[in-house]
Amino acid sequence: MSPGTEQENAPGRTLELRLGPVAHGGHMVARHEGRVVFVRHGLPGELVRAELTDAAPEATFWRADVVDVLEPSTHRRDHVWDLADSLKAHRAGRPPVGGAEFGHIALDEQRRLKAAVVSEQLERLAGLELDVEVEPVALREDSGDDAGGLAWRTRCSFSVTAEGRLAMHAHRSETLIPVGPMPLATEEINRLRLWELDLDGVERLEVAAPACGSAPLVVFTLADGVAPSRLTDVLARLSPEVSASAVGPDAGRAPLTVRGRGSVSERVLGRHYTVTGEGFWQIHRRAPETLVAAALEALDGALAPGGQVADLYAGAGLFTAPLADAVGPAGHVLSVEGAPGTSRDARRTFKRRPEVAVVQGRVERVLRRHGGAGAFDAVVLDPPRAGAGRETVHQLVEAAPRAIAYVACDPASFARDLGWFRKAGWQLEGLRAFDLYPMTHHVETVARLTPPRA
């Protein structure tokens, strides 16, 4: 590559690109002089000017953000959040906030693009051709309204600028951008008006506002040398029903409750869960009940009173509770979670359920002790974004439950794991995909996997 070309293609320079199909990760695929460029904030078929954000001369691919649209797609619309709008951000001389990279795309087209990604990953990594439909999810059970893909996040994480202002990061960047109301957050979170607080001494904060209406919780991570007493003035600006915890060198490694309770109460389909600030919970207000219903549907015929079942990567026990109800007191549920704090949440929830064994540890290690042929009649497998992995898949193949409900938040890792199941003779008998993260490229799937028929 000539020196002039290197300068032309350095990060910060712009290229005119015709965008191709959507790729896993929310990018559109383009090519420049034979090199692949993954472009965010575009749409297939558009002609755009894109600013390079990652363009090392020796790299096999580059990354870029759309900064001007020369020929727009018919599916392009005004972005739902100005701070995340790449076009407006470029004109303001800053990068866009991350977390709403599909906000410029009409909702129906967002779902079509997500379906295309799931189908492409299944074909490429699992050797399976399947037409996928991504289902919308209403914000409330008694309504078909999805609020235009907004107001669904019951949990948000924020950073804090050096000046003490609420902020979020730009994508793949340490750059902090002050924020105000967040369109994807629920009304309960925006009502706290966290952007009005003086957060000097706070490094970041997480907020949870349960969909069931129980009291919100804010967890503040304090900077070195800052004591929890620093939060006195901050808490005075928040409604008295808001609970608060602090994390930091002077507050301890585990969250220290400084007001109210250090947890929130969640209710899903009549079941109660306790989730602390360090615990995991689904972030879409309807995700818990949607995924529970889909997982139980995927395990149809494999659950019965007295059965032996497993909930792997169980989190706070979202699926553990309905599994325990299905097998009853004569059955047994092995609930496995790697994160200590989240596992403690599950222990609190199920301390009076003797049929539930909550085990904290790596799933593959726990399965070495508690797995084996015939160990389970049914399994819920809900791994993190990295997927279950080869060893866990092989252990489940050996256990040979009658059905596995695989709940996946990443199409690529799911397709890879599915490929290993298929090599062992397992079948994909059903797949549903849900739009639980509107305005982002993320999609959740629930699959029914069954072992080879004798």
N, C-alpha and C positions, 0 to 999 in steps of 0.2 A: 504494500500500500504506500502510495506516495505521501510525503509530508503534507502536501496541500490537502489530500483526501483525509488524512488523520485529523487535521484541524477542522475540516468541514464537518466531520462526523463526531467531534468531541461532545461530551455531555453539555447540554445547554444550547446546542445548535438545533436547528429545525430541518426536517425533511418533508417533502410532499410525498404522501403515500396513499395508495389505494388499499383499503382494508379488506381482508379476506374473512374467513370463517372465525367464529368464536373458539377460543381455546380454554382448557381447564385453567382456572385461576382468574377468570374474568377479563382476559385480554382478547383482542382481535389480532389475527395473524396477518402481517404484511411482509413484504420482501423489498430489500434495497440492495441493488447490485449483487444479488444472489444470497444475501444474508437475511435470515429471519429476524423480524423486529416484532416483539410483543407490545401491543399498543393498548393502553387503558383509555377509557372515556370515549370510545368510538362505537361504531356499529358496522356490521358487515356491509360491504359495498360502498361505504362512504369514501370520498376523496377528502383528505385532511392534510393540514400541516401539523406535524407532531414534533415535540421537543424531546430530544434524547435525554434520558435520565441515567442510563447505564450503557456505556458504549465503548468498552475497552477494545482496542484494535484486534487483540488476539481472541476475543470472546466468540463463542459459536453462535450466540444470538445477542441482540440488544433489546433494551426496553425504552419505551417512550410514552409520553402523555399527549393527547390531542390538545392543541392550543387554538386551532381555528378549523372550521368546517367549510370546505369549498363546495362540496356536493353532499347535502345532508340526506340521511335515510328518511323515509316516510314514517319510521317508528321513533324518530328523535322528537323530544319535547323539551320544554323548559325544565331545568334541573329542579328537584324538589328542595334542595338545600344550597343556598348561595355559596357557603364556605366549601362545599364539596364539588362545586362546579369548576371543572378544569379550565373552561374558557374564561370565566370571570376571574378565577385565581391568577391565570397568566396575565390578564390585563392589570391586575392589582400588584403584580410583581412578587407573587408568593405561590407556593405549591398548594394544591387542594387538600383539604382534610380527608383522611382515609375513612373508609367505612360506609360509603354510599356510592360506590363506583358505577352502579347501574341506575342512578337516580335520574339520568337523562333519557332513559328508555321507557317507552310505554309498557305498562305492567304485563299485558298479554305477550308482548315480544320478549320481555325479561324471562318469562316462564318458558317460552319456546326455545330461547338460547340455552337455558339451564337444561332442558330436556335433551337438546342436541349434545351437550357436553356429557351427560350421563350415558347416552346411547353410544357416543364415540369412545368413551372409556371402556364400556362393556365390550365393544367389538375389539378394541385394540389390545386390552389386557386380559380379557376373559374369553375371547373368541366367541362371543355371543351377540347375535343380531337381535335387537329388541327395540320396538317403538315405545318411547317413554312419554308420559304426560305428567306434567308438574301441576299438582292440584293447589288452587288457592285455599287459604285458611282464613275464615272469618274471625274478627276480633272477639266476638261474643257468640256463645252457643245458640242463642235465640235469634240470631240475625245472620244474614248472608253477607253483611257489609264487611269488607276487608280494609276500610278506611283509606282506600287508594294506596295501600302498602305502607302507610305511616302509623305512628303511635303504637307500635307493637313491642318495643323493647322494655322489659321490666327490670333489666339490669344494664348498667352502663359503667365503663371505666374511663376516668379522666386523668389527665396530668395537670400540672400547675406550672405556669411561667415563673421566671425569676422575679417578676413583679407581683406574684401572688394571685394571678388570674386563672380561672378555670380554662383548660386548654385540651386539645387533642393533637395527636401526631399526624403529620403528613405520611402518606404511604411509603414504607421502606425508608424512613427518614427519622432523624432525631429532631427535626424542626417542629416546634410547638406553635400552634395557632390558637389564639384565644377564641372561645366559643360562647354562645348564648344558648337559647332554646335549641334543643336537638329534635328535628322532626320525626326521627325514628323512635324516640323515647315516648313512653306513656305519659299521659297527662299528669299522673301522680309524681313522676320524676321531674318534669318541667315545672310543676307547681312549687317545688322546693326552691327554685330560683338560685341554684348554686353559683351561677355566674356573678351574682351580686356580692358574694362573700369575699372578704380579705383572707386569702389562703396562704399568706406568708408563713413559712416554716413547714408547710405541707408539700410533700413531693407528688403525691397522687391520691386519688380517692375512688372508691367503688361505691355505687349506690344500688340498692335493691328495693323495689316497691312491688310487693306481690300482687298478682292479678286478683286475688281473692279479697283484697281490701285491707289486709292486716297492716300493722304499722311498718313504715319504711325503715331501712337501716343504712347508715353511711359509715364506711370504714375509711379512716384517714391514715395514710402512711406518712409519718413525720420524718423530717430531715434529722441528721445527726445532731445531737445536743439539744433538740427541741422536746420539751416535756409535754405530757398530755394536757397540763393546765393551759397551754397555749390555745386550746380549743374552747375555752370558756366563752370568749367573745363570739366565736364562730357559732357555737351552739345557741347562744342567745338570739341569733338571727333566724334560727330554724324553728319550725313549729314544735311545741312541747312533745307531741306524740312520736317524733322522729327519734329513733335510737341511734347511738353512735358508739363506735369502737375506734381504738387507736393502735397502730402498729409502728414500731420504731425502736431504736436502741434504748430509749428511756421508758418505753412502754412494754417491752417484752416482745419475744418473737411471735407468740400467739396474740391475736387481737385482745386488747384490754378494753373491757366495756367501760365507757365513761358516762353514758347516760342510757337509761332504759334497759333493753335486752341486747345481748350480743348476737341475736339470731332473728330470723323472720319465720313466720308460720305460713306454710303453703298448704293449700287444700286442693286435691285433685280427685274428682269423681267420688266425693264423700270420704276420701282418705286424708289423714293429716300427716304432715312432714315438718320437721324442724331443720332449718338450714342456717348455719352460722355464716359470718362474713367471709370466711375462707373456704366455705363449701361450694359445691357446683350445683347449678340448677339451670334448666333450659331457659333461654332468654325471651322467646316469643310468648306472649301471654296465653296463647292457646296451645303451645307446643306440648306441654305435659299430657293433657288429656288426648290430644290428637295422636301422639306417639304411643301412649298406652293402648288406646283402642286398636291401632294398627298392629302393634306387637301381639296382642291377644288374638287378633284375627289371623296372624301368621302362624300362631301356635295351635290353631283349631285342630282338635283331635289328638293332640299330644299332652294336654293338661287334664288331670283327673284327680279326685280326692285320693290322698295317700301317695301321690307321685313324688319323684325326686327331681328337682329342677335347679338350675343355676342362673344367676343374674351376674354376668361378667362385665367389669368396668361399671359397677353399679351406681357410682356416685352416692347421692344421699338416699338411694333406695326407691327411686320413682317406680321402677318395674318390680322391685322386690315385693312391695305391698300387694299388688294384684296377683302376683304369682303365689304368695302365701295364702291369699283368699281362695285361689283355685285349688290348691293341694290340701288345704285344711290342716287341722291339728295333727292328723296322722301322717302328713307328708313332711317334706324337708326342703328348705330353700337355702342354697349356698350363695351368699351375696358377697362378691369380691370387689374391692376398690383399693387402688394403690395410694391415693392421697390420704395422709393420716387425718387431716381435719375433716374431710368429707366422710371418711369412714366413721369418725366419731359421731357425726351427725346421724348416720344410719343406725349406729348402736343406740343412740337416744330414742330414735323413732321406734325401734323394734325390740326394746329391752323387755317388753312383756309378751313377746311372741316367741315361745320356745322352739317353734318349728323353723325359725330363721336363725342361721349362723352367719354373722357378719365377720368377715375375715379381711384384714388389711394386709395388702402385699401385692406383688406383681402377679398378674393373672397366670402366666405360664408356670411360675413357681408353685402357686397354690394348686393348680391342676395336677402337677406332679404328685402331690400328696393326696388330693381328693378326687382325682379324675380316674381314668381307666375305663375299660370296656364296661358298658352297662351302668355307668355312674349316674347318668341323667336321662330322664324321659324327654325333657325339653330344656332349651337354653335361650336366654336373651343375651345377645352379644352386642354391646353398645360401646365400641372402642373410641378413643380420641381420634383426632384427624389423621394420625399416622397409621391407623388401622390396627387389626389384631396381630398380624405378623404370621410368618410361616410356622413357628413352633406352636403357637396357640391353635392355628388351623389344624395342624397335624394331631394335636391332642384331642380336639373335638371330633375329628374324623375317627380316631380310635374309640372315643366314648360312644359314638354312634347314637345320639339321641334321636327321637322320632322326628323332631323338627327343631330348627334354629330360627329365631327371629333376629336377623342381623339389622341393627339400626345404625345407619352410616351418615356421617356429616361430610364426608369427602368422597366424591365419585371415583377418584383414581385409586385410593387405597382400598375401597370396597371392591372395585373391579379386580385389583391384584389378588386380594384374598379370595374372591369368588373363583378366580382362575385356578387357585390351588385346590379349592373344594371340588371343582369340576374335574380336575385331573384325578381326584380320588373317587370319581364316579357319582358325586353328589349332583342334585338337580336344583335349579332355581325354579320354584313353582309359582312364584308371585312376587311382584315388585310394585310398590307405590312410592311416589315422590311428592314431597310437600314443599310449598313455597313458604318456609318458616323464617326466611331472612330477606324479605322484599327490599329492593334497592341495592342489594349486594349480589355477588355472583354465587353465594353459597346456597346449597340445596340439601335437604334431608331426605333420605330414602329408608324404607323398611322393606326387607326382603324375607321371603319364606324359603329356607333351604332344607332339603330332605336327603337322607342317605340313599345309597343304591338299594333298589328293591331286590329282595331275595329271589 
